[in-house]
Amino acid sequence: MKKIGLLGIAYNVPDKVLTNSDLEKMVDTTDEWITKRTGIKRRHIISDPKIATSDVILPAAERAIERSKIDKEDIDAVLIGTVTPDYFFPSTAAMVQKKLGIKQAMIMDFEAACSGFLYGLDIARGLILSGNYKNILVVAADLLTKITNWDDRNTCVLFGDGAGAAVVGKREDAHELIDVLSSGDGKLGDLLILHGGGTVNPMTKEMLDKKLQYLSMDKGAEVFKWAILEMTRISNKILEKNDYTSDDVDWLVPHQANIRIMEGVAKRLNIPIEKVVITIQDFGNTSASSVPIALSKYYEDGKIKEGQLLLLTAFGGGFTWGSALIRW
């Protein structure tokens, strides 16, 4: 029986690696402090300022399409979740479509920050259920180092660059997307925000002088609290809705923001840490691409086996959050 799910998945990160030891030479921090508080040891960052988000996406998209065993011309929609687009317009999806050489497809960017991949799966599933689309390229990608203030030691140690891509379609051998839920609360948006560049604070010299072009995080403890609360809540909701319990979960795949957040979510879901996909030590927080990078890495390493139940969950600026169940 045909089922909606992932036909292929892949990730890509830049070659340049920035270690905690490197950061010790840049800001007032230590490897011990970063590791203890975040779990991060290294992150991949772009080495050339001319590299765009679409450039990092392209290899991941090509591999995902190749692994899906379909022709790229069979892709009829390209959806990209990102907060670091190539341009305001045309969309990064348009740039990726152009670079892939796909002639006709619906092309759209959307913004859900670190929940981008979950939101993308939700949108793709709905489009396929409509009957108007068959194969959708869902991409989550961010180059957060381009909007990071490298003088702010509280945020610059957290972020890395990367892209994750999946082809979602309806086929007998699909990794079944059992369900996906998305939610959010705009009242909390000011806690994690990029103030400059939009219509509230247009691009001006004054805006640049105030460094409003960089992301800022206010009340990190509040962000930490809400991340654990909402990732746990929506994960429990999707499990209950589909008649599963946490005991049925083989792998929890959380947003890789902070090891303590992941541990907190796992504890509240009663999922042992041995069943948590953890890649933050090697990639840092890559925002929207965090979940697909983690999923792809464990898949490529052979850790995810056929028949296993995967619980994906994420939380990001906005605030946004989401969860998905996948039968591999």
N, C-alpha and C positions, 0 to 999 in steps of 0.2 A: 504494500500500500504506500502511495506517495505521501510524504509528509514535509511540512515546511521546516527548513533548518539550514545549517551551515554546510555548504558544499566544498568549501576550501577556505583556509585561513593562513595568514602569514604576517610577519612584522619586519620592520627595518629600523635601525638606529644608526646615527652617524658613527664614523670610525673613531673620532677623537674621544678619549676618555679623560675625565676630570676626576681625580681622586680627592679624598678628604685631606690627604697630605698636601696636595696642590692648593686647596682652599686655605690651609693654614698659612700659606704665604701671601694670601690675598686679603683676608679679613681676620679679625680677632676671634678665632675659633680653634678647636682642636678635633682631631680624629676621634678621640674618646667621647667628647661631648656630642658630636654629630651621630656617631654610632649608637650611643646609649639612648639618645632622645628620638632617633628616627629609624635606625636600622640600616641607614644608607652608608655604603663604603665607597662607591664610585657611581658616576653617571656619564652617559654619552651626550656630547654636545656638538653642535655644528662648528666647524673650524673656519669656514668661509662665510662672511656676512652676506654674500650674494646668494647663498643657498636659500631657497624658499620652501615653504611647507609642502608644496606639490612635488618638489624634487625628492624629498624624503619619503613621500607617499608612494611614488612611482614603483620602486622595487617591490614594496610590500603588495601593492595592487597586482602587479604582474605575476608574482608568485602565487597569490591567492587564486587568481583566475586559472593559472596553470594547474594548481592542485584540484580545482573544481572540475577539471576535465571538460570545460565548455569553451567554445570560441568566444573571443572578446566581443564579437559582434552580437552575441546572444545576450549581452548585458543591456538591459533596457532602462536602468536607472542607476545614477551615481549619487550617493548620499554621503556627505562629509561633515562630521562633527568636529569643530575646531574653534578655538578662541584666538588663533593666530593665523588668519587667512593670508593668502598671497596678497590680495587686494580687498578693499571693501566690495568692489565689483569690477570685473566679472568674478563669479564665485570661484573658489578653489576647485570645486567639482568641475567647473568648465575647463580649468587648466589641466586637471587630471584626465578628463575625457579627451582633450586635445592631444596630450602627450601619449595616451594609450592608443590613439588612433581609432577610437570608437566614433562612428559617423552619426548615429542618432540615439539619443537617450535623454531621459529626464535628468537634469542636473541641478543639485540643490545643496547649499551649505546650511547647517543649523548650529546653534550654539547652546550647549548644555554643560560646558566645562568638563570636569572629570567624569561626568555621567554620560558623555557623548556616545560611547559605544552601545550602552544599554538603550538610550533613546533611539539610536540608529536602528537597532534590532527591532524595537517596538514599531517604528515607522515602516520599516521594510516588511515586517509581518503583516501589517494592515494593508499595505499596497498590494501584496501578493494575494491576500484574502479578497481584495476587491475584484480580482480576476483580470485586471488591466496590465499587470506586470508579472514577469516570470523569473527573471534573474537580476538581483540587485546587488551592486557593489557597495558595501557599507564600510566606510573608512572612518577611523578616529585618529586624529593626528594633531600634535602641537609642538611648536618650537618655543617653549616657555623661556628659554635662555635669552630670547630676543626681547622679552618684556620684563626681564628680571633686573632689579636694581642691585648691582654687584657690590654696592656699599652697605647694603642691608644684610647683616649677618644672619638675621632670623629667617630670611626667605631664600637667600641665594644658595644656601647649602642644600635646599630641598629638591631642586628641579633639574630635569634632564629633558632631552629631545627625543622624539620617536614617532612612529606611525604603526598602526595595526589595521589590517584589512581583512574582510570576509566577504565571500560571495554567498548570498542567501537566496535559496530557491526552493522548489518543490520537487522532490525526487525520492525514490525508494531508499536510496543509500545515504540520504542527508542525515547529518547529526541533528536530531530533532530539536527544534526550538519549541519546547512544551508550552511555555508561557513566558511573558515578559510584562513587567509593570514599571511605570515611570511616574514620578511625582516631583513636587518642589514647593518652595515657599519663598516668594519674592521679598517678604518682610525682613528676611535675614540677609539680603544681598549685600548690604554695606560692610559686612564683616570680611568679605573677600571680594575685592573689586579692583578694576583698572579704571581710574577716574578720567583719564584723558583720551582724546582722539575721537570721541563721539559728538553728538549734537549738544550735550550739556557742556562739555569743555572741548570745543573744536581745536584743531591743531594750530597753535599760535606759539610765538616765542615765549610768552608768559607761561603757557602751559608746560613747555619744555623746561623752562627755568625752574619750575616747581617740581619737576620730575614726575608729573602726573601720567606720563606715558608708561610707567612701570606699575606692575601689579602691587597691591598692598594687602596685608592681612592684619585686621584689627582684632584684638581679643582672641589670640590663638587658642586659648583654653576653651572658649565658647565654640569655636569651629570644631575642635577636638570632641567636645561633648555631643554636639549635634550630629557629627559624622557617625559616631557609635550608635546613637539613639535611632537615627533614621535608617541606617543600613540594616540594623537589627530588626527594626519594625517592618520594613518592606520585605525583608527576607522571610520573616515569619509569616507574613501575609501571603506571599506567593506559595510557600510550602503548604499552608493550611488550605488555600484555595484549590490546590491540585492534589489534595489528600496524601501529602508526604509529611514526614517528620525529619528533623535534623539527623536522625539515625540512618535515614535512607541516602544521605548525601555522601558521595565518595570524595568530591573535591569542592571546597569553598574557594572561589576565585574573586577576591575582593580588590577594590581599588588600592593600588600600592602607594598610599600617601605617607603612612607612618606605621612602623611595626607595632607600636603600642595601640593604635586604632584597630589594626587587623586582629591583634590578640584580644582586644576588648570585644569586638564583634563575635569572634569565634567563641569566646567564653560565654557570652550571653546567648548564643545559639546552641551552646552545648556541643560544639564541634571540636574535637581534639586538634591541637596545633599541627599534628602530623598530617592532617587532611586539608591544610590551608596552603594554597599556592602562594609562594613567597619568592619574589624576584627583585624586591626593592633594593637589596644590597648591591645589585649590579646596574640598575637603571635609574634609581631615584624615582621621584614623582614625575611621570611623563603626562600628567593630566588625562585628556580624553583617550590617549593611546595606552594607558596603563593596563586596563583589563585585557584588551586583545594581545598586548605584548606578553603578559603573564601567561595567558591561555596558549598562545602560539609557542612560547618557549617550552612549556611543559609538554605540549603535543610533540614538538620536534625532538625532545629528549626522551620520548617514549614512555612518559610517566602516566599519561592519560590513556586509558584502555577502553576498548569497545564495550559498550553496555553500561559504562559508568554514568552516574548522575552528577551533573555539575550545577552548582548554585553560584551564579555571578551576582555581584552587588557593587555599587559605587555611590559616591557622594561627591558633589562638587559645587563650585561657585554658582550663586544664583538665589538661594541654594537649590540644587537639584539632587535627586537620588533615584535609583532604580535597581531592579533585580530581574534576573532571568533564570529559568531552568532549562538545561540542555541535556538530552540523553545522547551520549556519544556513540 
